[in-house]
Amino acid sequence: MSELNLVRIGKKPIMNYVTACVTLFNSGNGDIMVRARGQAIEKAIDTVQMLRRGFLKDLLIKKINLGSEDVTRFDGSRGNISIIEIILSREIEEDVADDETPDESA
Amino acid sequence: MSELNLVRIGKKPIMNYVTACVTLFNSGNGDIMVRARGQAIEKAIDTVQMLRRGFLKDLLIKKINLGSEDVTRFDGSRGNISIIEIILSREIEEDVADDETPDESA
């Protein structure tokens, strides 16, 4: 539980990332982070929207971070690439403590 | 002051939008909204990052909204397009009330 569960958005179809998020939530994770940079940022937001509209109606966007990273391109030139990190959570807060039924994930 | 000052990100170079934001802030606006959809979302975040790194060091990201809009494509098919709205503010909070020195904007 110490590290946030990360879904890193890349070049795969959106549905792959939607499924990854749903799987993470279903395996009992409270918060997950969707992270993307550059052109994949659009896909990250598409993923969140698809989750909200279809799969997890109780989805909550907890926090959105914007940032940037230094990159070196193929031709050796340097530049900045923007990053988005979206922290998602589910609204259902049943009193399921961490110490309850750990047999499912163990 | 009732409507938020909007910078809508499109197909122009990033610097155009950076300049638009700086101009809005310099003309005395407290909050501005940067809005983009689809592929322009990446450019919106690039714009914010460029503002933060170079132009307005005291820039504050007040709120980020994600959403989606229905679109009809050229071929008549319908789909969804994701939207980002970033509300920016400047940290400087000198005690400048709204009723003070209105001659500048009037």
Backbone of each chain as ProteinMPNN parsed JSONL, in Angstrom:
{"seq_chain_A": "MSELNLVRIGKKPIMNYVTACVTLFNSGNGDIMVRARGQAIEKAIDTVQMLRRGFLKDLLIKKINLGSEDVTRFDGSRGNISIIEIILSREIEEDVADDETPDESA", "coords_chain_A": {"N_chain_A": [[0.818, -1.207, 0.0], [2.181, 1.086, 0.168], [3.237, 2.277, -2.112], [1.775, 4.045, -4.801], [-0.562, 2.652, -7.055], [0.259, 2.319, -10.319], [-0.734, 3.256, -13.571], [0.645, 3.409, -16.583], [0.338, 5.369, -19.332], [0.67, 4.617, -22.719], [1.419, 3.667, -26.021], [-0.522, 1.829, -26.602], [-3.904, 0.58, -27.375], [-6.729, 2.461, -26.076], [-8.543, 0.929, -24.586], [-7.008, -1.064, -23.391], [-5.782, 0.26, -21.269], [-7.964, 1.124, -19.831], [-9.003, -1.329, -19.003], [-6.856, -2.152, -17.432], [-6.99, -0.306, -15.328], [-9.526, -0.897, -14.235], [-9.056, -3.508, -13.406], [-7.095, -3.108, -11.447], [-8.567, -1.63, -9.54], [-10.511, -3.538, -8.914], [-9.013, -5.471, -7.699], [-8.787, -4.561, -5.209], [-7.484, -2.144, -4.723], [-7.203, 1.095, -3.398], [-6.506, 3.742, -4.291], [-5.489, 4.749, -7.525], [-2.949, 5.649, -9.886], [-2.919, 7.377, -12.914], [-0.731, 7.919, -15.444], [0.834, 9.951, -17.866], [2.742, 11.108, -20.693], [3.529, 13.753, -22.999], [2.195, 13.166, -26.202], [0.549, 11.159, -25.301], [-0.991, 12.165, -23.311], [-3.527, 13.052, -24.008], [-4.729, 10.593, -24.399], [-4.71, 9.591, -21.829], [-6.613, 11.166, -20.554], [-8.825, 10.482, -22.059], [-9.014, 7.831, -21.234], [-9.688, 8.096, -18.504], [-12.14, 9.39, -18.793], [-13.6, 7.422, -20.123], [-13.669, 5.441, -18.191], [-15.182, 6.762, -16.255], [-17.621, 7.153, -17.566], [-18.522, 4.656, -18.297], [-17.581, 2.387, -16.837], [-16.859, 2.632, -14.104], [-18.877, 4.166, -12.321], [-18.788, 5.463, -9.961], [-16.421, 6.732, -9.82], [-13.785, 8.822, -8.697], [-12.018, 11.781, -9.204], [-9.192, 12.438, -7.688], [-6.91, 14.013, -7.566], [-4.99, 16.069, -9.745], [-1.936, 16.261, -11.259], [0.276, 18.421, -12.928], [3.234, 18.428, -14.863], [6.681, 18.528, -15.952], [9.267, 16.994, -17.914], [12.729, 16.551, -18.614], [13.901, 15.744, -21.82], [15.892, 13.879, -24.159], [16.123, 14.018, -27.54], [15.941, 11.904, -30.525], [17.745, 12.986, -32.326], [19.599, 14.085, -30.706], [19.083, 16.581, -29.677], [17.841, 18.588, -26.968], [14.947, 18.835, -24.858], [11.751, 19.756, -23.405], [9.18, 17.762, -22.025], [5.749, 17.51, -21.46], [3.863, 16.353, -18.633], [1.226, 14.436, -17.254], [-0.421, 13.541, -14.277], [-2.893, 11.643, -12.975], [-4.794, 11.089, -10.217], [-6.839, 8.605, -9.157], [-9.804, 7.538, -7.481], [-12.165, 5.5, -5.735], [-15.545, 6.135, -4.905], [-17.008, 4.625, -3.093], [-17.036, 4.004, 0.245], [-17.062, 1.751, 2.112], [-16.823, 0.27, 5.328], [-14.277, -1.088, 5.097], [-11.541, -2.201, 6.428], [-7.924, -2.218, 6.256], [-6.951, -4.509, 7.366], [-8.72, -6.498, 6.985], [-9.982, -9.528, 5.636], [-7.536, -10.468, 4.135], [-6.908, -12.583, 2.598], [-7.64, -12.666, -0.044], [-5.914, -11.228, -1.7], [-3.535, -12.244, -0.972]], "CA_chain_A": [[0.0, 0.0, 0.0], [3.007, 2.282, 0.311], [3.365, 2.957, -3.396], [0.544, 4.18, -5.546], [-0.653, 1.764, -8.197], [0.468, 3.19, -11.465], [-1.029, 2.839, -14.941], [1.394, 4.334, -17.423], [-0.299, 5.389, -20.64], [1.629, 4.629, -23.826], [0.927, 3.622, -27.391], [-1.537, 0.779, -26.794], [-5.283, 1.101, -27.466], [-7.267, 2.981, -24.814], [-9.22, -0.115, -23.81], [-6.026, -1.761, -22.565], [-5.546, 1.021, -20.037], [-9.227, 1.088, -19.086], [-9.035, -2.637, -18.352], [-5.832, -2.16, -16.384], [-7.511, 0.451, -14.183], [-10.619, -1.654, -13.627], [-8.442, -4.653, -12.731], [-6.453, -2.616, -10.22], [-9.608, -1.318, -8.558], [-11.196, -4.755, -8.492], [-8.147, -6.251, -6.823], [-8.824, -3.991, -3.874], [-6.676, -0.942, -4.546], [-7.999, 2.28, -3.127], [-6.141, 4.819, -5.203], [-4.549, 4.418, -8.586], [-2.463, 6.816, -10.605], [-2.783, 7.273, -14.362], [0.355, 8.839, -15.768], [1.123, 9.989, -19.293], [3.491, 12.292, -21.109], [3.468, 14.114, -24.415], [0.977, 12.888, -26.955], [-0.302, 10.199, -24.603], [-1.81, 12.877, -22.323], [-4.902, 13.004, -24.503], [-5.239, 9.239, -24.167], [-4.924, 9.436, -20.388], [-7.898, 11.785, -20.215], [-9.825, 9.608, -22.67], [-9.144, 6.654, -20.37], [-10.447, 8.486, -17.311], [-13.513, 9.66, -19.203], [-14.261, 6.157, -20.433], [-13.919, 4.807, -16.901], [-16.269, 7.479, -15.593], [-18.89, 7.036, -18.273], [-19.012, 3.312, -18.532], [-17.164, 1.253, -16.036], [-16.857, 2.923, -12.678], [-19.681, 5.381, -12.205], [-18.479, 6.119, -8.694], [-15.021, 7.149, -9.869], [-13.511, 10.162, -8.185], [-10.69, 12.29, -9.543], [-8.733, 12.962, -6.41], [-5.907, 15.056, -7.756], [-4.328, 16.058, -11.041], [-0.669, 16.979, -11.254], [0.936, 18.694, -14.197], [4.668, 18.586, -14.68], [7.424, 18.325, -17.194], [10.485, 16.2, -17.799], [13.722, 16.789, -19.663], [14.102, 14.607, -22.718], [16.854, 14.017, -25.25], [15.483, 13.43, -28.72], [16.772, 10.999, -31.324], [18.818, 13.731, -32.973], [20.511, 14.607, -29.698], [18.628, 17.856, -29.118], [17.154, 18.434, -25.69], [13.716, 19.602, -24.751], [10.879, 19.414, -22.294], [7.936, 17.092, -22.375], [4.795, 17.694, -20.373], [3.409, 15.136, -17.965], [0.03, 14.545, -16.409], [-0.653, 12.441, -13.342], [-4.268, 11.727, -12.484], [-5.001, 10.133, -9.127], [-8.239, 8.198, -9.161], [-10.246, 6.851, -6.29], [-13.579, 5.149, -5.834], [-16.292, 6.818, -3.857], [-17.529, 3.711, -2.077], [-16.201, 3.896, 1.426], [-17.55, 0.795, 3.1], [-15.818, 0.216, 6.384], [-13.372, -2.206, 4.871], [-10.207, -1.822, 6.879], [-6.85, -2.912, 5.556], [-6.643, -5.786, 8.014], [-9.838, -7.412, 6.795], [-9.928, -10.464, 4.519], [-6.359, -10.3, 3.288], [-6.674, -13.849, 1.882], [-7.929, -12.528, -1.47], [-4.743, -10.746, -2.434], [-2.33, -12.961, -0.517]], "C_chain_A": [[0.854, 1.261, 0.0], [3.145, 3.022, -1.011], [2.039, 2.927, -4.162], [0.565, 3.25, -6.76], [-0.713, 2.586, -9.471], [0.023, 2.523, -12.762], [-0.361, 3.859, -15.852], [0.851, 4.259, -18.843], [0.756, 5.502, -21.74], [0.929, 4.538, -25.162], [-0.156, 2.563, -27.63], [-2.937, 1.395, -26.929], [-5.829, 1.481, -26.091], [-7.852, 1.882, -23.939], [-8.254, -0.91, -22.936], [-5.835, -1.065, -21.214], [-6.797, 1.073, -19.175], [-9.309, -0.23, -18.313], [-8.028, -2.704, -17.206], [-6.327, -1.445, -15.131], [-8.595, -0.331, -13.459], [-10.055, -2.829, -12.829], [-7.808, -4.219, -11.414], [-7.479, -2.3, -9.142], [-10.245, -2.59, -8.017], [-10.328, -5.627, -7.589], [-7.929, -5.527, -5.497], [-7.988, -2.756, -3.659], [-7.571, 0.273, -4.355], [-7.759, 3.378, -4.135], [-5.266, 4.26, -6.321], [-4.149, 5.704, -9.309], [-2.336, 6.504, -12.097], [-1.775, 8.338, -14.774], [0.649, 8.79, -17.259], [1.993, 11.189, -19.598], [3.327, 12.516, -22.601], [2.132, 13.782, -25.04], [0.029, 11.936, -26.24], [-1.217, 10.868, -23.58], [-3.278, 12.84, -22.716], [-5.526, 11.643, -24.178], [-5.508, 8.988, -22.68], [-6.289, 10.001, -19.991], [-9.044, 10.993, -20.842], [-10.088, 8.392, -21.787], [-10.0, 6.971, -19.148], [-11.909, 8.725, -17.662], [-14.263, 8.369, -19.479], [-14.583, 5.39, -19.161], [-15.135, 5.442, -16.229], [-17.621, 7.21, -16.229], [-19.431, 5.629, -18.281], [-18.752, 2.307, -17.443], [-17.291, 1.501, -14.54], [-17.568, 4.25, -12.453], [-19.339, 6.17, -10.947], [-17.036, 6.612, -8.64], [-14.867, 8.597, -9.423], [-12.12, 10.575, -8.654], [-10.171, 13.04, -8.335], [-7.802, 14.142, -6.596], [-5.34, 14.936, -9.173], [-3.054, 16.869, -10.915], [-0.207, 17.221, -12.68], [2.419, 18.875, -13.914], [5.383, 18.513, -16.002], [8.743, 17.633, -16.9], [11.445, 16.613, -18.91], [13.844, 15.541, -20.525], [15.219, 14.926, -23.707], [16.265, 13.305, -26.453], [16.469, 12.576, -29.507], [17.961, 11.728, -31.943], [19.761, 14.394, -31.968], [20.077, 15.922, -29.085], [17.85, 17.6, -27.831], [15.892, 19.288, -25.648], [12.935, 19.176, -23.537], [9.645, 18.695, -22.811], [7.0, 17.2, -21.17], [4.265, 16.354, -19.875], [2.101, 15.42, -17.248], [-0.048, 13.316, -15.52], [-2.048, 12.624, -12.764], [-4.449, 10.663, -11.405], [-6.489, 9.87, -8.979], [-8.564, 7.437, -7.892], [-11.705, 6.464, -6.494], [-14.33, 5.678, -4.641], [-16.742, 5.894, -2.732], [-16.565, 3.62, -0.901], [-16.914, 3.031, 2.445], [-16.449, 0.667, 4.14], [-14.936, -1.02, 6.24], [-11.977, -1.752, 5.263], [-9.163, -2.66, 6.156], [-6.612, -4.312, 6.108], [-7.744, -6.829, 7.803], [-9.628, -8.265, 5.535], [-8.717, -10.249, 3.602], [-6.087, -11.539, 2.452], [-6.863, -13.7, 0.369], [-6.69, -12.135, -2.261], [-3.48, -11.521, -2.068], [-2.083, -14.207, -1.354]], "O_chain_A": [[0.337, 2.368, -0.147], [3.167, 4.252, -1.036], [1.308, 1.937, -4.164], [1.599, 3.089, -7.409], [-1.597, 3.418, -9.671], [0.361, 1.368, -13.023], [-0.751, 5.026, -15.888], [0.899, 3.206, -19.479], [1.623, 6.374, -21.695], [-0.044, 5.251, -25.411], [-0.647, 2.424, -28.75], [-3.135, 2.575, -26.639], [-5.446, 0.901, -25.076], [-7.688, 1.887, -22.719], [-8.631, -1.378, -21.861], [-5.74, -1.708, -20.169], [-6.716, 1.068, -17.946], [-9.641, -0.247, -17.127], [-8.321, -3.248, -16.141], [-6.114, -1.913, -14.013], [-8.595, -0.423, -12.232], [-10.511, -3.115, -11.722], [-7.968, -4.883, -10.39], [-7.295, -2.651, -7.976], [-10.491, -2.712, -6.817], [-10.844, -6.426, -6.808], [-7.0, -5.842, -4.754], [-7.793, -2.345, -2.516], [-8.563, 0.452, -5.06], [-8.692, 3.884, -4.757], [-4.41, 3.406, -6.087], [-4.887, 6.689, -9.34], [-1.731, 5.507, -12.49], [-1.954, 9.52, -14.48], [0.706, 7.711, -17.85], [1.989, 12.173, -18.859], [3.027, 11.595, -23.36], [1.075, 14.078, -24.482], [-1.165, 11.908, -26.54], [-2.117, 10.225, -23.039], [-4.157, 12.627, -21.88], [-6.676, 11.551, -23.748], [-6.431, 8.254, -22.326], [-7.022, 9.402, -19.204], [-10.106, 10.846, -20.238], [-11.233, 7.974, -21.611], [-10.913, 6.222, -18.801], [-12.808, 8.316, -16.926], [-15.43, 8.234, -19.111], [-15.637, 4.762, -19.056], [-16.004, 4.746, -15.704], [-18.631, 7.059, -15.542], [-20.644, 5.419, -18.273], [-19.601, 1.465, -17.151], [-17.785, 0.647, -13.804], [-16.945, 5.31, -12.402], [-19.566, 7.377, -10.871], [-16.495, 6.875, -7.566], [-15.689, 9.463, -9.725], [-11.161, 9.815, -8.52], [-10.643, 14.127, -8.003], [-7.89, 15.141, -5.881], [-5.229, 13.839, -9.721], [-3.088, 18.031, -10.512], [-0.289, 16.335, -13.532], [2.811, 19.402, -12.873], [4.752, 18.444, -17.056], [9.26, 17.685, -15.784], [11.023, 16.977, -20.007], [13.884, 14.421, -20.015], [15.458, 16.085, -24.046], [15.946, 12.118, -26.385], [17.661, 12.529, -29.204], [19.048, 11.164, -32.072], [20.625, 15.181, -32.353], [20.64, 16.346, -28.076], [17.276, 16.528, -27.638], [15.792, 20.319, -26.312], [13.383, 18.35, -22.743], [9.141, 18.988, -23.895], [7.407, 17.006, -20.024], [4.23, 15.364, -20.606], [1.897, 16.506, -16.705], [0.225, 12.197, -15.955], [-2.342, 13.642, -12.138], [-4.273, 9.472, -11.665], [-7.283, 10.773, -8.715], [-7.705, 6.776, -7.307], [-12.395, 7.042, -7.333], [-13.832, 5.676, -3.515], [-16.849, 6.306, -1.577], [-15.416, 3.204, -1.054], [-17.321, 3.505, 3.506], [-15.28, 0.928, 3.856], [-14.861, -1.869, 7.128], [-11.318, -1.017, 4.529], [-9.476, -3.672, 5.53], [-6.128, -5.193, 5.399], [-7.696, -7.915, 8.38], [-9.157, -7.775, 4.509], [-8.869, -9.891, 2.434], [-5.135, -11.556, 1.672], [-6.328, -14.489, -0.41], [-6.45, -12.645, -3.356], [-2.477, -11.456, -2.778], [-1.116, -14.931, -1.115]]}, "seq_chain_B": "MSELNLVRIGKKPIMNYVTACVTLFNSGNGDIMVRARGQAIEKAIDTVQMLRRGFLKDLLIKKINLGSEDVTRFDGSRGNISIIEIILSREIEEDVADDETPDESA", "coords_chain_B": {"N_chain_B": [[-16.033, 40.808, -14.329], [-17.517, 38.62, -13.943], [-17.512, 36.511, -15.753], [-15.185, 33.942, -16.464], [-11.94, 34.501, -17.728], [-11.084, 33.309, -20.788], [-8.799, 31.194, -22.442], [-8.621, 29.63, -25.343], [-7.29, 26.733, -26.509], [-5.908, 25.912, -29.601], [-4.911, 25.256, -32.893], [-2.721, 26.876, -33.223], [0.735, 28.044, -32.78], [2.386, 27.247, -29.657], [3.467, 29.46, -28.297], [1.784, 31.583, -28.955], [-0.433, 31.161, -27.312], [0.704, 31.253, -24.816], [1.5, 33.91, -24.738], [-1.025, 35.091, -24.878], [-2.101, 34.343, -22.394], [-0.323, 35.636, -20.618], [-0.829, 38.269, -21.307], [-3.51, 38.528, -20.533], [-3.284, 38.18, -17.749], [-1.659, 40.378, -17.168], [-3.337, 42.464, -17.754], [-4.807, 42.694, -15.564], [-6.434, 40.586, -14.749], [-7.658, 38.213, -12.461], [-8.152, 35.363, -12.339], [-7.629, 32.977, -14.897], [-8.851, 30.87, -17.531], [-7.652, 28.031, -19.148], [-8.444, 26.221, -21.898], [-8.918, 23.19, -23.642], [-9.408, 20.725, -26.215], [-9.313, 17.283, -27.234], [-6.586, 16.58, -29.353], [-5.341, 18.954, -28.739], [-5.026, 19.083, -26.055], [-2.578, 18.28, -25.03], [-1.062, 20.452, -25.806], [-2.173, 22.442, -24.263], [-1.264, 21.789, -21.712], [1.448, 22.006, -22.13], [1.528, 24.759, -22.539], [0.811, 25.761, -20.0], [2.945, 24.76, -18.522], [5.067, 26.122, -19.705], [4.445, 28.725, -19.029], [4.726, 28.563, -16.259], [7.415, 27.924, -15.963], [8.827, 29.96, -17.179], [7.583, 32.506, -17.47], [5.63, 33.367, -15.577], [6.399, 32.994, -12.597], [5.07, 32.821, -10.255], [2.781, 31.459, -10.686], [-0.283, 29.774, -10.175], [-1.921, 26.699, -10.137], [-5.181, 26.434, -9.999], [-7.415, 24.816, -10.302], [-8.313, 21.827, -12.0], [-10.306, 20.671, -14.525], [-11.701, 17.77, -15.936], [-13.401, 16.599, -18.807], [-15.929, 15.666, -21.226], [-17.104, 15.916, -24.602], [-19.776, 15.628, -26.934], [-19.215, 14.876, -30.323], [-19.669, 15.362, -33.851], [-18.332, 13.771, -36.532], [-16.552, 14.421, -39.662], [-17.424, 12.481, -41.454], [-19.932, 12.005, -40.584], [-20.239, 10.261, -38.478], [-20.626, 9.723, -34.942], [-19.08, 10.689, -31.859], [-17.044, 10.823, -28.852], [-15.193, 13.483, -27.432], [-12.42, 14.32, -25.484], [-11.951, 16.78, -22.912], [-10.057, 19.381, -21.43], [-9.903, 21.642, -18.735], [-8.139, 24.175, -17.38], [-7.694, 26.059, -14.605], [-6.114, 28.973, -13.887], [-4.188, 30.977, -11.658], [-2.708, 33.828, -10.086], [-0.213, 33.968, -7.587], [0.358, 36.241, -6.108], [-1.074, 38.091, -3.668], [-1.726, 40.828, -3.008], [-3.316, 43.358, -1.097], [-5.403, 44.174, -2.932], [-8.39, 45.26, -3.534], [-11.497, 44.726, -5.301], [-12.794, 47.076, -5.687], [-10.949, 49.007, -5.918], [-8.96, 51.426, -7.573], [-10.322, 51.427, -10.271], [-9.952, 52.619, -12.64], [-8.093, 51.726, -14.423], [-8.988, 49.516, -15.882], [-11.331, 50.447, -16.809]], "CA_chain_B": [[-15.419, 39.787, -13.478], [-18.43, 37.512, -13.735], [-17.106, 35.351, -16.547], [-13.764, 33.645, -16.417], [-11.224, 34.827, -18.954], [-10.824, 32.015, -21.399], [-7.861, 31.027, -23.546], [-8.986, 28.36, -25.958], [-6.115, 26.223, -27.209], [-6.221, 25.311, -30.895], [-3.828, 24.765, -33.736], [-1.625, 27.844, -33.356], [1.924, 27.701, -31.986], [2.211, 27.379, -28.202], [3.809, 30.802, -27.832], [0.61, 32.447, -29.07], [-1.296, 30.977, -26.15], [1.464, 31.747, -23.665], [1.383, 35.371, -24.775], [-2.416, 35.434, -24.553], [-2.265, 34.216, -20.938], [0.433, 36.705, -19.96], [-1.554, 39.516, -21.557], [-4.702, 38.543, -19.681], [-2.868, 38.439, -16.366], [-1.126, 41.732, -17.046], [-4.41, 43.449, -17.824], [-5.457, 42.76, -14.269], [-7.364, 39.492, -14.47], [-7.222, 37.362, -11.369], [-8.158, 33.965, -12.771], [-7.92, 32.718, -16.3], [-9.068, 29.462, -17.815], [-7.088, 27.494, -20.377], [-9.351, 25.142, -22.263], [-8.516, 22.506, -24.867], [-10.006, 19.403, -26.39], [-8.637, 16.367, -28.148], [-5.138, 16.647, -29.485], [-4.803, 20.209, -28.213], [-4.855, 18.96, -24.606], [-1.138, 18.264, -24.779], [-0.573, 21.816, -25.972], [-2.636, 23.212, -23.113], [-0.364, 21.521, -20.587], [2.709, 22.641, -22.511], [1.369, 26.196, -22.312], [0.874, 26.003, -18.56], [4.313, 24.5, -18.07], [5.935, 27.196, -20.178], [4.137, 29.873, -18.186], [5.28, 28.319, -14.934], [8.877, 27.863, -15.975], [9.518, 31.113, -17.701], [6.964, 33.815, -17.518], [4.927, 33.72, -14.349], [6.915, 32.037, -11.612], [4.134, 32.73, -9.137], [1.536, 30.903, -11.211], [-0.904, 28.76, -9.344], [-2.978, 25.94, -10.807], [-6.24, 26.466, -9.001], [-8.335, 23.691, -10.476], [-8.279, 21.21, -13.318], [-11.505, 19.886, -14.809], [-11.715, 16.903, -17.108], [-14.759, 16.368, -19.263], [-15.983, 15.235, -22.619], [-18.135, 16.551, -25.416], [-20.182, 14.87, -28.11], [-18.845, 15.493, -31.592], [-20.024, 14.673, -35.082], [-17.15, 13.858, -37.404], [-16.798, 14.794, -41.055], [-18.16, 11.427, -42.133], [-21.253, 11.875, -39.992], [-20.246, 9.396, -37.301], [-20.595, 10.477, -33.695], [-18.142, 10.172, -30.872], [-16.752, 11.706, -27.73], [-13.861, 14.066, -27.401], [-12.1, 14.732, -24.114], [-11.726, 18.207, -22.694], [-9.419, 19.772, -20.171], [-10.013, 23.049, -18.371], [-7.168, 24.465, -16.323], [-7.918, 27.404, -14.075], [-4.84, 29.493, -13.407], [-4.283, 32.154, -10.817], [-1.39, 34.269, -9.644], [-0.12, 33.868, -6.135], [0.435, 37.542, -5.447], [-2.34, 38.54, -3.11], [-1.679, 42.133, -2.364], [-4.684, 43.687, -0.703], [-6.047, 44.97, -3.966], [-9.798, 44.896, -3.611], [-12.094, 44.975, -6.615], [-13.299, 48.439, -5.787], [-9.817, 49.923, -5.899], [-8.394, 51.861, -8.852], [-10.984, 50.796, -11.406], [-9.719, 53.439, -13.837], [-7.184, 51.043, -15.342], [-9.72, 48.639, -16.793], [-12.532, 51.113, -17.305]], "C_chain_B": [[-16.301, 38.544, -13.365], [-18.024, 36.284, -14.543], [-15.587, 35.193, -16.543], [-13.13, 33.96, -17.765], [-10.67, 33.557, -19.562], [-9.76, 32.115, -22.483], [-8.132, 29.642, -24.127], [-7.835, 27.885, -26.835], [-6.536, 25.531, -28.506], [-4.969, 24.902, -31.628], [-2.649, 25.731, -33.876], [-0.406, 27.407, -32.549], [1.72, 28.018, -30.503], [2.438, 28.806, -27.729], [2.641, 31.784, -27.95], [-0.257, 32.37, -27.817], [-0.616, 31.446, -24.874], [1.324, 33.262, -23.59], [-0.025, 35.811, -24.392], [-2.639, 35.382, -23.044], [-1.566, 35.352, -20.212], [-0.305, 38.027, -20.11], [-2.778, 39.625, -20.659], [-4.34, 38.847, -18.229], [-2.424, 39.885, -16.202], [-2.202, 42.804, -17.138], [-5.305, 43.345, -16.593], [-6.437, 41.658, -13.958], [-6.803, 38.58, -13.387], [-7.095, 35.91, -11.789], [-8.336, 33.895, -14.277], [-8.083, 31.213, -16.503], [-8.447, 29.097, -19.162], [-7.891, 26.243, -20.712], [-8.912, 24.507, -23.571], [-9.265, 21.202, -24.988], [-9.193, 18.592, -27.375], [-7.135, 16.547, -28.144], [-4.531, 17.912, -28.902], [-4.551, 20.15, -26.713], [-3.372, 18.993, -24.237], [-0.587, 19.693, -24.814], [-1.0, 22.713, -24.81], [-1.687, 23.031, -21.936], [1.014, 22.096, -20.871], [2.659, 24.143, -22.225], [1.511, 26.537, -20.832], [2.299, 25.813, -18.038], [5.245, 25.625, -18.484], [5.707, 28.471, -19.368], [4.819, 29.74, -16.825], [6.797, 28.434, -14.918], [9.503, 29.197, -16.33], [8.887, 32.457, -17.412], [6.345, 34.252, -16.2], [5.302, 32.707, -13.274], [5.937, 31.833, -10.461], [2.787, 32.146, -9.565], [1.023, 29.77, -10.325], [-1.945, 28.018, -10.178], [-4.086, 25.733, -9.787], [-7.101, 25.219, -9.078], [-8.147, 23.123, -11.874], [-9.554, 20.391, -13.476], [-11.262, 19.006, -16.029], [-13.168, 16.7, -17.509], [-14.756, 15.795, -20.657], [-17.199, 15.841, -23.298], [-18.516, 15.593, -26.548], [-19.752, 15.61, -29.369], [-19.403, 14.67, -32.747], [-18.871, 14.865, -36.058], [-17.563, 14.18, -38.829], [-17.648, 13.75, -41.777], [-19.529, 11.178, -41.517], [-21.321, 10.993, -38.772], [-20.126, 10.249, -36.034], [-19.614, 9.859, -32.717], [-17.959, 11.154, -29.744], [-15.351, 12.264, -27.853], [-13.615, 14.595, -25.985], [-11.713, 16.202, -24.057], [-10.944, 18.409, -21.406], [-9.631, 21.27, -19.973], [-9.08, 23.292, -17.194], [-7.394, 25.9, -15.874], [-6.648, 27.872, -13.375], [-5.068, 30.76, -12.602], [-2.861, 32.584, -10.458], [-1.352, 34.368, -8.142], [-0.167, 35.214, -5.432], [-0.941, 37.965, -4.964], [-2.115, 39.786, -2.302], [-3.128, 42.5, -2.059], [-5.344, 44.622, -1.706], [-7.489, 44.497, -4.089], [-10.342, 45.262, -4.988], [-12.502, 46.438, -6.797], [-12.171, 49.483, -5.831], [-9.321, 50.195, -7.323], [-9.031, 51.175, -10.055], [-10.718, 51.535, -12.714], [-8.863, 52.713, -14.864], [-7.946, 50.214, -16.374], [-10.926, 49.335, -17.42], [-12.263, 51.84, -18.618]], "O_chain_B": [[-15.901, 37.542, -12.773], [-18.172, 35.153, -14.081], [-14.829, 36.162, -16.608], [-13.724, 33.71, -18.814], [-9.895, 32.83, -18.941], [-9.807, 33.002, -23.335], [-7.898, 28.622, -23.479], [-7.454, 28.559, -27.792], [-7.416, 24.67, -28.502], [-4.074, 24.279, -31.057], [-1.682, 25.428, -34.576], [-0.502, 26.499, -31.723], [0.98, 28.935, -30.146], [1.71, 29.31, -26.874], [2.518, 32.707, -27.145], [-0.75, 33.386, -27.325], [-1.263, 31.969, -23.967], [1.065, 33.826, -22.526], [-0.198, 36.79, -23.666], [-3.285, 36.264, -22.477], [-2.132, 35.96, -19.304], [-0.396, 38.81, -19.164], [-3.051, 40.684, -20.093], [-4.991, 39.654, -17.566], [-2.769, 40.54, -15.219], [-2.012, 43.923, -16.661], [-6.427, 43.851, -16.588], [-7.202, 41.768, -13.001], [-5.625, 38.226, -13.401], [-6.041, 35.299, -11.612], [-9.102, 34.663, -14.859], [-7.534, 30.401, -15.757], [-8.68, 29.758, -20.174], [-7.999, 25.325, -19.9], [-8.569, 25.217, -24.516], [-9.708, 20.634, -23.99], [-8.487, 19.129, -28.228], [-6.499, 16.652, -27.096], [-3.338, 17.945, -28.601], [-3.935, 21.055, -26.151], [-2.968, 19.639, -23.271], [0.228, 20.088, -23.981], [-0.275, 23.63, -24.425], [-1.346, 23.992, -21.247], [1.675, 22.612, -19.97], [3.626, 24.724, -21.731], [2.227, 27.465, -20.456], [2.79, 26.595, -17.224], [6.111, 26.037, -17.713], [6.649, 29.202, -19.06], [5.412, 30.691, -16.316], [7.384, 28.973, -13.98], [10.582, 29.533, -15.843], [9.585, 33.434, -17.139], [6.528, 35.39, -15.768], [4.618, 31.704, -13.071], [5.967, 30.808, -9.779], [1.779, 32.324, -8.881], [1.78, 28.946, -9.812], [-2.762, 28.647, -10.851], [-3.946, 24.961, -8.839], [-7.47, 24.637, -8.057], [-7.856, 23.857, -12.818], [-9.846, 19.52, -12.656], [-10.69, 19.448, -17.025], [-14.055, 16.638, -16.658], [-13.702, 15.475, -21.206], [-18.178, 16.222, -22.656], [-17.678, 14.845, -27.051], [-19.907, 16.827, -29.466], [-19.584, 13.457, -32.641], [-18.487, 15.993, -36.366], [-18.747, 14.208, -39.164], [-18.488, 14.091, -42.609], [-20.213, 10.227, -41.898], [-22.344, 10.963, -38.088], [-19.588, 11.356, -36.065], [-19.355, 8.656, -32.749], [-18.628, 12.185, -29.68], [-14.438, 11.587, -28.326], [-14.48, 15.226, -25.378], [-11.217, 16.777, -25.026], [-11.144, 17.698, -20.421], [-9.548, 22.056, -20.917], [-9.226, 22.677, -16.138], [-7.295, 26.835, -16.668], [-6.177, 27.262, -12.416], [-6.016, 31.509, -12.839], [-1.927, 31.784, -10.524], [-2.314, 34.791, -7.501], [-0.663, 35.326, -4.311], [-1.857, 38.171, -5.76], [-2.286, 39.806, -1.083], [-4.051, 41.999, -2.702], [-5.783, 45.719, -1.363], [-7.763, 43.454, -4.682], [-9.719, 46.014, -5.738], [-12.545, 46.957, -7.913], [-12.423, 50.687, -5.786], [-9.274, 49.294, -8.16], [-8.366, 50.43, -10.775], [-11.201, 51.128, -13.771], [-8.9, 53.046, -16.048], [-7.613, 50.201, -17.56], [-11.471, 48.879, -18.425], [-13.168, 52.458, -19.179]]}, "name": "protein", "num_of_chains": 2, "seq": "MSELNLVRIGKKPIMNYVTACVTLFNSGNGDIMVRARGQAIEKAIDTVQMLRRGFLKDLLIKKINLGSEDVTRFDGSRGNISIIEIILSREIEEDVADDETPDESAMSELNLVRIGKKPIMNYVTACVTLFNSGNGDIMVRARGQAIEKAIDTVQMLRRGFLKDLLIKKINLGSEDVTRFDGSRGNISIIEIILSREIEEDVADDETPDESA"}
